[in-house]
Amino acid sequence: MYSKNSVMMQRDIEVIWHPCTQMKDHETLPLIPIKSGKGVYLYDFEGNSYIDAVSSWWVNLFGHANETINNKIKAQLDTLEHVLLAGFTHEPAVELAHKLVNITPKELKKVFYVDNGSSAVEAALKMSYHYHLNLGKRKPLFLSLTNSYHGETIGALSVGDVALYKETYEPLLIANMQVPVPRDQSEAAADEALRGLEKVLQEKSHEVAALILEPLIQGAGGMHMYNPTYLVGARVLTKQYDVHLIADEIMTGFGRTGKMFACEYADISPDFMTLSKGLTGGYLPLSVVMTTDDVYNAFYCDYNEYKAFLHSHSYTGNPLACSAALATLEIFEQSDILGENKRKQNYIKNKVEKFKSLSNVKEVRQQGMVTAIELKGYKAEERIGLRIYEYALSQGVLLRPLGHVIYFMPPYTITDEEIDKMIEVAYKGIKKL
Ligand SMILES: Cc1ncc(COP(=O)(O)O)c(C=O)c1O
């Protein structure tokens, strides 16, 4: 008699090629078939529960099966499931765009809908290049920070810097160059990195369309964190050298860093901001590129001048996804989420103090609702992240370390008791390595 979990796993393995996975691993590593979710918990087919400490790849903000979001999507489902956005529009897209313009940095006035994070980055890169071209300038090179991650379609991969994902595809990539990310969260490190950026801009700015960065936290690059001073300086320099600044807030947006958007820490307004993940509360694929009137106006002319941005995706601005996003923003409007997160963030901060005394812990760092514990003394081949992952699952917690960096990025609805469990499991896992 096979268990429900194993039947489901078998049927899956027969036909599904999973993302970011060496499928052979599943000869020994069981897949976890999830039947349902509620709050921070995911439930498998045998009733085991797992605290979703990584918000299902950083998307979930207010828990699984959230009532407010469910109801809004249900209502939309009976009204309009989808319509193309070229030549047509619909209420959720219009309302959401107005709200996004109101809450994002002041110069961002236009919303271009896309349908996932990487595609938003692609669209932002193309828009930036095309903007300069429309103004008579050919600038095919993009700058990004060392250790960055912006997605995995070809353009997005080109401006990333995680060798594991990028190296194989090197011959396919678009023109890109990396400038140093600040090495830590200090102002001195930010100043040093800014000097590196200025040097490159002095030499290359005539061919550079944009600098793209993940403000304050480089997610897939191991939750590396840096000081907002860098953002202030990068904004000044990019303006000075006629280079766009693209703030990729796909992971950092919607409160993850402690403020609604990470750019607020530096009080800057970028030329483009990409948003996805938390935008729909973790429900449906949707993304946006926010940009300025200046960028928008460079494309605005008679059709036969051929300056339009002719970029599209079938599911652009899907009404169900926009409704999920509207419900998500409603939750932010109706209670003091960021204030409550501040309390939780301090609670987590105090609880993780004890990790610092473990001999295999190199650093504990935190920015808002993201807390990372970096381990030391292990080789990549040891795959210690995988060992922590397996141990945590056996204890009912979904952690998904990035190499030797264990991190917590839970839904904001997590309770103190659930935080205690999440942290205790990680602590024991790290201690017994
Ligand atoms: C900063 C950042 N940009 C872009 C992406 C790509 O988003 P998606 O996975 O939806 O393509 C990610 C995904 O993790 C991300 O963290």
The ligand as an SDF file (V2000), in Angstrom:
LIG
                    3D

 16 16  0  0  0  0  0  0  0  0999 V2000
   15.4700   40.7360   -7.6450 C   0  0  0  0  0  0  0  0  0  0  0  0
   14.8250   39.7610   -8.5820 C   0  0  0  0  0  0  0  0  0  0  0  0
   14.6080   40.1190   -9.8500 N   0  0  0  0  0  0  0  0  0  0  0  0
   13.9970   39.2960  -10.7220 C   0  0  0  0  0  0  0  0  0  0  0  0
   13.5960   38.0310  -10.3500 C   0  0  0  0  0  0  0  0  0  0  0  0
   12.9360   37.1200  -11.3440 C   0  0  0  0  0  0  0  0  0  0  0  0
   11.5890   36.9740  -11.0810 O   0  0  0  0  0  0  0  0  0  0  0  0
   10.8000   35.7040  -11.6530 P   0  0  0  0  0  0  0  0  0  0  0  0
   11.3010   34.5220  -10.8880 O   0  0  0  0  0  0  0  0  0  0  0  0
    9.3590   36.0030  -11.4130 O   0  0  0  0  0  0  0  0  0  0  0  0
   11.1310   35.6080  -13.1110 O   0  0  0  0  0  0  0  0  0  0  0  0
   13.8130   37.6080   -9.0330 C   0  0  0  0  0  0  0  0  0  0  0  0
   13.4150   36.2730   -8.5950 C   0  0  0  0  0  0  0  0  0  0  0  0
   13.8200   35.7440   -7.6010 O   0  0  0  0  0  0  0  0  0  0  0  0
   14.4410   38.4940   -8.1320 C   0  0  0  0  0  0  0  0  0  0  0  0
   14.6840   38.1470   -6.8560 O   0  0  0  0  0  0  0  0  0  0  0  0
  1  2  1  0
  2  3  1  0
  2 15  2  0
  3  4  2  0
  4  5  1  0
  5  6  1  0
  5 12  2  0
  6  7  1  0
  7  8  1  0
  8  9  2  0
  8 10  1  0
  8 11  1  0
 12 13  1  0
 12 15  1  0
 13 14  2  0
 15 16  1  0
M  END
$$$$
